[in-house]
Amino acid sequence: MFRLITLVLLALLIFLQLQLWTGDGGRKQVEDLRASVDRQRVENRALEARNEALEAEVVDLKEGQSAVEERARSELGMILPGEVFYRVVDGDKVPEPKPQDPADPRP
């Protein structure tokens, strides 16, 4: 009788160990889930930083004139009255001037 109980308990122990290591919810699955959670945390931190930067930009656009002025200058090419606009062009990208017709009176 004692031997039978021992065999049953040993079989149960083996079965539980197999379930722990290979079964649904076992070590492999837990490790995979932990890795997935870690990856998601890293992605969330990056997205939180991006959201904070966007939020700061929205606040600056709502409250400050400097951000609006900067956007108008960089994206729309606007200048303030009395300012002089200089465009610096790469010399390699400037097209050669067309030769003028000697009969054309324009300089």
Secondary structure, 3 states (H helix, E strand, C coil): CHHHHHHHHHHHHHHHHHHHHHCCCCHHHHHHHHHHHHHHHHHHHHHHHHHHHHHHHHHHHHHCHHHHHHHHHHHHCCCCCCCCCCCCCCHHHCCCCCCCCCCCCCC
